[in-house]
Amino acid sequence: MSDAILTINAGSSSIKFALFADGHAIPAEPEVVGQIDGIGLGGDIHPHLKAKNAAGDVLDNCDLPLTGKGQHRAALAFLVDWLRGHDGGREVVGVGHRVVHGAEMYSRPLLLDAATLDALRGFIPLAPLHQPHNIAGIEAMTAALPGVPQVACFDTAFHRSQPEIAQRFALPRAITEKGVRRYGFHGLSYEYIADVLPQHLGDKANGRVIVAHLGNGASMCAMKERRSVATTMGFTAVEGLMMGTRSGSLDPGVLLYLMDYQGMDAKALERLLYKESGLLGVSGISQDMRELLASDRPEAREAVDLFCYRIVREVGSLAAALGGLDALVFTGGIGEHAAPVRAQVCGALGWLGVRIDEAANARHDRRIAMADFSVDVLVLPTNEEWMIARHTAALID
């Protein structure tokens, strides 16, 4: 029996998982990858598992017989049993978890024990929509696989290299000391891109690079020497770019107005900022960029235009933090697959030395910049699961 690393990304109603062979080097592609959706939604919605093998063949596509409370734990216990029948005879020797928040305390992955898990619980106020589910996933896997090492990989860790000045808000020091500062997210994605940049840019990889992670959640990161210098997300994953259903940066006075004159409380504002805004709110049609690009309705066009405009504005800000720009990288679902978005963004950045080859962009080539322009433009798929698996293998070894 050979060894395997299992990665878990536990959200509020879904669990993403991947199983990697644990050998001399973690392979880029998992042997099994899948997701359990619809956890804890109630009503007629039952948790549903869909999984594929490395060749893309569907291994299973089924509802899970789970009802009532504690569905996260039950779903992960089901997953462990399911994997035993689909793991090709491999034994899970380590589990790596995506954990949204490591606060100021954790700047690298770590092996979990009771003390560190207690510390992670202390960060729940910093990420109340994500951290409890990450912790629930850790607890469930600890129960399902007793004795198997569990590793936490933090979405905030990559950004701890930022200068102190880039992490501060202009708030009283007493509030800053309570942990109210710019943390940044999507760190595992940025870490992966930073790791593979030399393969595509050579020595230029250590220069001034902006990475745009564009998906339902969207952010950007400015890198120098492949380390984070500045990023668009701050205290929470709602700041910065416009997203699928999240507003992105907003004048704080808007929130005061909505509270004082529209009678909205904290829960209503949370729902507005996280679930009802962004592409969905502006278009009134969908949060899916594919659907908006295919629509001829003016509201869809406006949503796409605003999405691109906000990216262009943030590129300018990040380029200022870097003192220039050597390369622009698109990643994430929209970044990798939405050629019209890339074209519109790059078309507005000619002043920075950005110009793309339209044919290469339409083909989704890895390099889409015009050869005679100073700024390289790349389209690179990210691989957060591989980063988690690699960190986990290194720590348990």
C-alpha positions as CSV (number, residue, x, y, z in Angstrom):
1,M,0.0,0.0,0.0
2,S,1.4,3.4,-1.0
3,D,0.9,6.8,0.8
4,A,-1.4,9.7,-0.1
5,I,-2.0,13.2,1.0
6,L,-5.6,14.4,1.3
7,T,-6.4,18.1,0.9
8,I,-9.6,19.6,2.3
9,N,-11.2,23.0,1.7
10,A,-14.3,23.2,3.9
11,G,-16.7,26.1,3.3
12,S,-20.1,27.0,4.7
13,S,-22.1,24.6,2.5
14,S,-19.4,22.7,0.5
15,I,-16.2,20.7,0.9
16,K,-13.6,20.5,-1.9
17,F,-11.2,17.6,-1.7
18,A,-8.2,16.2,-3.6
19,L,-6.1,13.1,-3.1
20,F,-2.4,13.3,-4.1
21,A,0.2,10.5,-4.3
22,D,2.9,11.1,-1.7
23,G,6.2,10.1,-3.3
24,H,9.5,11.9,-3.8
25,A,7.5,14.8,-5.2
26,I,3.8,15.6,-5.1
27,P,2.4,15.4,-8.6
28,A,0.8,18.5,-10.0
29,E,-2.5,16.6,-10.7
30,P,-4.4,14.7,-8.0
31,E,-5.5,11.1,-8.4
32,V,-9.0,11.9,-7.2
33,V,-10.6,15.4,-7.0
34,G,-14.1,16.3,-6.1
35,Q,-16.6,18.3,-4.1
36,I,-19.5,17.8,-1.7
37,D,-22.1,20.6,-2.2
38,G,-25.4,21.4,-0.4
39,I,-24.3,20.7,3.1
40,G,-26.7,21.9,5.8
41,L,-29.0,23.8,3.4
42,G,-32.1,21.9,4.6
43,G,-35.4,21.6,2.8
44,D,-35.3,19.4,-0.3
45,I,-31.6,20.0,-0.8
46,H,-29.4,17.1,0.1
47,P,-25.6,17.0,0.2
48,H,-24.3,15.9,-3.2
49,L,-20.9,14.3,-4.0
50,K,-19.2,14.5,-7.4
51,A,-15.7,13.2,-7.9
52,K,-13.4,12.5,-10.9
53,N,-10.1,10.7,-11.4
54,A,-6.9,12.2,-12.9
55,A,-8.2,11.4,-16.4
56,G,-11.4,13.4,-15.8
57,D,-13.6,10.3,-15.7
58,V,-16.5,10.7,-13.2
59,L,-16.1,8.3,-10.3
60,D,-19.3,9.1,-8.5
61,N,-22.2,11.6,-8.8
62,C,-24.7,11.0,-6.0
63,D,-26.7,12.5,-3.2
64,L,-25.6,11.7,0.4
65,P,-28.1,10.3,2.9
66,L,-27.4,13.1,5.5
67,T,-30.0,15.1,7.3
68,G,-30.2,17.2,10.5
69,K,-27.3,18.8,12.3
70,G,-23.7,18.0,12.2
71,Q,-23.6,17.5,8.4
72,H,-20.0,18.7,7.9
73,R,-18.7,16.0,10.2
74,A,-21.0,13.4,8.7
75,A,-20.1,14.4,5.2
76,L,-16.3,14.1,5.9
77,A,-16.8,10.7,7.6
78,F,-18.7,9.6,4.5
79,L,-15.9,11.0,2.3
80,V,-13.2,9.0,4.2
81,D,-15.2,5.8,3.7
82,W,-15.8,6.7,0.1
83,L,-12.1,7.3,-0.6
84,R,-11.2,3.9,0.8
85,G,-13.1,2.4,-2.1
86,H,-11.6,4.8,-4.7
87,D,-8.1,5.5,-3.6
88,G,-6.3,2.8,-5.6
89,G,-5.0,1.1,-2.5
90,R,-3.4,4.2,-1.1
91,E,-3.3,5.1,2.6
92,V,-3.9,8.7,3.8
93,V,-0.8,9.7,5.8
94,G,-1.6,13.4,6.1
95,V,-4.4,15.8,5.7
96,G,-3.8,19.4,4.6
97,H,-6.5,22.0,5.3
98,R,-7.0,25.4,3.7
99,V,-7.6,27.8,6.7
100,V,-8.6,31.3,5.8
101,H,-7.1,33.2,8.7
102,G,-3.7,32.9,10.5
103,A,-3.9,36.5,11.8
104,E,-0.5,37.9,12.7
105,M,0.6,34.8,14.5
106,Y,1.1,32.3,11.5
107,S,3.1,33.1,8.5
108,R,3.7,29.6,7.3
109,P,1.8,26.2,7.4
110,L,1.9,24.2,10.6
111,L,1.1,20.9,12.1
112,L,-2.1,21.1,14.2
113,D,-2.5,20.1,17.8
114,A,-5.0,21.1,20.5
115,A,-3.1,24.3,21.3
116,T,-2.9,25.6,17.7
117,L,-6.5,24.6,17.1
118,D,-7.5,26.8,20.1
119,A,-5.5,29.6,18.6
120,L,-7.4,29.3,15.3
121,R,-10.7,29.5,17.2
122,G,-9.5,32.8,18.5
123,F,-9.4,34.1,15.0
124,I,-13.1,33.5,14.3
125,P,-14.0,37.1,14.9
126,L,-11.6,38.0,12.1
127,A,-13.3,35.7,9.6
128,P,-16.7,34.7,11.0
129,L,-18.0,33.5,7.6
130,H,-15.1,31.2,6.9
131,Q,-13.0,30.2,9.9
132,P,-15.7,28.2,11.8
133,H,-16.1,25.9,8.7
134,N,-12.4,25.5,8.3
135,I,-12.1,24.5,12.0
136,A,-15.2,22.1,11.6
137,G,-13.4,20.4,8.8
138,I,-10.2,19.9,10.9
139,E,-12.2,18.5,13.8
140,A,-14.2,16.2,11.5
141,M,-11.1,14.8,9.8
142,T,-9.3,14.4,13.2
143,A,-12.3,12.2,14.3
144,A,-12.5,10.3,11.0
145,L,-8.8,9.7,10.7
146,P,-7.5,9.5,14.3
147,G,-3.7,9.6,14.5
148,V,-3.2,11.0,11.0
149,P,-1.3,14.3,11.1
150,Q,-3.4,17.4,10.2
151,V,-1.8,20.5,8.7
152,A,-3.2,24.0,8.4
153,C,-2.2,26.1,5.3
154,F,-3.3,29.8,5.7
155,D,-4.7,32.0,3.0
156,T,-3.2,35.0,4.8
157,A,0.3,33.7,5.3
158,F,1.8,34.8,1.9
159,H,1.0,38.4,2.6
160,R,2.9,38.6,5.9
161,S,5.9,39.7,3.9
162,Q,4.3,43.0,3.2
163,P,5.9,46.2,4.7
164,E,4.2,47.2,8.0
165,I,3.0,50.4,6.4
166,A,1.0,48.4,3.8
167,Q,-0.8,46.5,6.5
168,R,-2.1,49.4,8.5
169,F,-5.4,51.3,8.4
170,A,-5.5,55.0,9.5
171,L,-7.3,54.1,12.7
172,P,-6.4,54.7,16.3
173,R,-3.5,52.5,17.5
174,A,-5.8,50.9,20.2
175,I,-8.0,49.5,17.4
176,T,-5.0,48.3,15.3
177,E,-3.6,46.5,18.3
178,K,-6.9,44.5,18.5
179,G,-6.0,43.0,15.1
180,V,-7.8,45.4,12.8
181,R,-5.3,45.5,9.9
182,R,-4.9,44.5,6.3
183,Y,-4.3,40.8,6.1
184,G,-4.9,39.9,2.4
185,F,-6.3,36.6,1.1
186,H,-5.9,34.1,-1.8
187,G,-2.4,33.6,-0.5
188,L,-2.2,29.9,-1.5
189,S,-3.0,30.9,-5.1
190,Y,-0.4,33.6,-5.1
191,E,2.2,31.4,-3.6
192,Y,1.7,28.8,-6.4
193,I,2.0,31.5,-9.1
194,A,5.2,32.8,-7.4
195,D,6.6,29.3,-7.3
196,V,6.1,28.7,-11.1
197,L,6.9,32.2,-12.4
198,P,10.6,31.4,-13.1
199,Q,9.5,28.7,-15.6
200,H,7.7,31.4,-17.6
201,L,9.6,34.6,-17.0
202,G,13.2,33.5,-16.1
203,D,15.0,36.2,-14.1
204,K,12.2,38.6,-14.8
205,A,10.1,36.6,-12.3
206,N,11.9,38.4,-9.4
207,G,10.9,41.8,-10.8
208,R,7.7,43.9,-10.5
209,V,4.8,41.5,-11.0
210,I,1.1,42.0,-10.5
211,V,-1.1,38.8,-10.3
212,A,-4.8,39.1,-10.8
213,H,-6.7,36.2,-9.2
214,L,-10.1,36.7,-10.8
215,G,-13.0,34.4,-10.0
216,N,-16.2,34.5,-8.0
217,G,-13.8,35.9,-5.3
218,A,-11.3,38.3,-6.9
219,S,-8.2,40.0,-5.7
220,M,-4.8,41.2,-6.9
221,C,-1.3,41.0,-5.5
222,A,1.8,43.1,-6.2
223,M,5.0,41.0,-5.9
224,K,8.7,41.9,-5.9
225,E,11.2,39.1,-5.7
226,R,8.2,36.8,-5.7
227,R,7.0,38.1,-2.3
228,S,3.9,40.0,-1.5
229,V,4.3,43.8,-1.4
230,A,0.7,44.9,-1.5
231,T,-2.7,43.3,-2.1
232,T,-6.3,44.5,-2.8
233,M,-8.1,42.6,-0.1
234,G,-7.6,43.8,3.5
235,F,-9.2,43.0,6.8
236,T,-11.8,40.8,5.1
237,A,-12.3,39.1,1.7
238,V,-14.8,41.8,0.7
239,E,-12.4,44.7,0.2
240,G,-10.8,45.6,-3.2
241,L,-12.1,44.3,-6.5
242,M,-15.8,43.9,-7.4
243,M,-16.6,40.2,-7.3
244,G,-19.3,37.7,-8.1
245,T,-21.6,38.7,-5.3
246,R,-19.3,40.9,-3.2
247,S,-19.2,44.6,-3.5
248,G,-15.4,45.2,-3.2
249,S,-14.2,48.5,-1.7
250,L,-16.9,50.8,-0.6
251,D,-17.1,54.2,1.0
252,P,-17.7,53.5,4.8
253,G,-20.1,56.4,4.7
254,V,-22.4,54.3,2.5
255,L,-22.7,51.8,5.4
256,L,-23.5,54.5,7.9
257,Y,-26.2,55.9,5.6
258,L,-27.7,52.4,5.1
259,M,-27.8,51.9,8.9
260,D,-29.1,55.4,9.8
261,Y,-31.5,56.1,7.0
262,Q,-32.5,52.7,5.5
263,G,-32.7,50.8,8.8
264,M,-30.2,48.0,7.9
265,D,-28.6,46.1,10.7
266,A,-25.3,44.2,10.7
267,K,-26.8,41.0,9.3
268,A,-28.6,42.9,6.5
269,L,-25.3,44.7,5.6
270,E,-23.4,41.4,5.7
271,R,-25.9,39.9,3.3
272,L,-25.8,43.0,1.0
273,L,-22.0,43.1,0.9
274,Y,-21.3,39.4,0.5
275,K,-24.3,37.9,-1.2
276,E,-26.3,40.6,-3.1
277,S,-23.7,42.9,-4.7
278,G,-20.9,42.6,-7.3
279,L,-21.7,41.2,-10.7
280,L,-25.0,39.9,-9.5
281,G,-26.1,43.1,-7.9
282,V,-25.1,45.4,-10.7
283,S,-26.4,43.3,-13.5
284,G,-29.5,41.9,-11.8
285,I,-28.9,38.9,-14.0
286,S,-26.1,36.6,-12.7
287,Q,-22.9,36.4,-10.9
288,D,-21.5,34.2,-13.6
289,M,-19.1,36.1,-15.9
290,R,-19.8,33.6,-18.8
291,E,-23.5,34.4,-18.7
292,L,-22.9,38.1,-18.6
293,L,-20.5,38.1,-21.5
294,A,-23.1,36.1,-23.5
295,S,-25.9,38.5,-22.7
296,D,-26.9,41.5,-24.9
297,R,-28.6,43.3,-22.1
298,P,-27.1,46.7,-21.1
299,E,-27.1,45.8,-17.4
300,A,-24.8,42.8,-18.2
301,R,-22.5,45.1,-20.2
302,E,-22.4,47.6,-17.3
303,A,-21.5,44.9,-14.8
304,V,-18.6,43.7,-17.0
305,D,-17.4,47.2,-17.6
306,L,-17.4,48.0,-13.9
307,F,-15.6,44.8,-13.1
308,C,-12.8,45.6,-15.6
309,Y,-12.7,49.3,-14.6
310,R,-12.0,48.3,-11.0
311,I,-9.2,46.0,-12.0
312,V,-7.6,48.8,-14.1
313,R,-7.8,51.2,-11.1
314,E,-6.2,48.6,-8.8
315,V,-3.4,47.8,-11.3
316,G,-2.5,51.5,-11.2
317,S,-2.4,51.5,-7.4
318,L,-0.3,48.3,-7.2
319,A,2.1,49.5,-9.9
320,A,2.6,52.6,-7.8
321,A,3.5,50.4,-4.8
322,L,5.9,48.5,-7.0
323,G,7.4,51.5,-8.7
324,G,6.6,50.2,-12.1
325,L,5.5,47.0,-13.8
326,D,7.4,44.1,-15.5
327,A,4.7,41.5,-15.8
328,L,0.9,41.0,-15.4
329,V,-0.4,37.6,-14.7
330,F,-4.1,36.5,-15.0
331,T,-5.3,33.5,-13.0
332,G,-8.5,32.1,-11.4
333,G,-11.6,31.0,-13.3
334,I,-12.3,34.4,-15.0
335,G,-8.6,35.3,-15.3
336,E,-7.9,32.0,-17.1
337,H,-11.0,31.7,-19.3
338,A,-12.5,35.1,-20.0
339,A,-10.5,36.4,-23.0
340,P,-12.8,39.5,-23.4
341,V,-12.1,40.6,-19.8
342,R,-8.4,40.3,-20.3
343,A,-8.6,42.2,-23.5
344,Q,-10.6,45.0,-22.0
345,V,-8.3,45.3,-19.0
346,C,-5.1,45.2,-21.0
347,G,-6.5,47.7,-23.5
348,A,-6.7,50.3,-20.8
349,L,-3.2,49.7,-19.6
350,G,-1.2,50.8,-22.6
351,W,0.2,53.7,-20.6
352,L,2.0,51.1,-18.5
353,G,3.6,49.3,-21.4
354,V,0.9,46.6,-21.7
355,R,-0.3,45.4,-25.1
356,I,-1.6,41.9,-25.9
357,D,-1.7,39.8,-29.1
358,E,-5.4,39.4,-29.8
359,A,-5.0,36.0,-31.4
360,A,-2.9,34.6,-28.5
361,N,-5.4,36.0,-26.0
362,A,-8.4,34.3,-27.9
363,R,-6.5,31.0,-27.8
364,H,-5.8,31.4,-24.0
365,D,-2.1,31.0,-24.7
366,R,0.2,31.1,-21.7
367,R,2.0,34.3,-23.0
368,I,-0.4,36.8,-24.6
369,A,1.8,40.0,-24.7
370,M,2.9,41.5,-27.9
371,A,6.6,40.6,-28.4
372,D,7.8,44.2,-28.7
373,F,6.1,45.6,-25.6
374,S,7.9,46.0,-22.2
375,V,5.4,44.2,-20.0
376,D,4.9,40.5,-20.2
377,V,1.3,39.3,-19.9
378,L,0.7,35.7,-18.8
379,V,-2.3,33.4,-18.3
380,L,-1.5,30.8,-15.7
381,P,-3.8,28.3,-14.0
382,T,-3.4,28.3,-10.3
383,N,-3.2,25.1,-8.1
384,E,-4.0,25.8,-4.5
385,E,-4.6,22.1,-3.7
386,W,-1.1,21.2,-4.9
387,M,0.4,23.9,-2.6
388,I,-1.5,22.5,0.3
389,A,-0.5,18.9,-0.5
390,R,3.2,19.9,-0.9
391,H,3.2,21.8,2.5
392,T,1.5,18.9,4.2
393,A,4.0,16.3,2.8
394,A,7.0,18.5,3.9
395,L,5.7,18.9,7.4
396,I,4.8,15.3,8.1
397,D,8.2,14.2,6.7
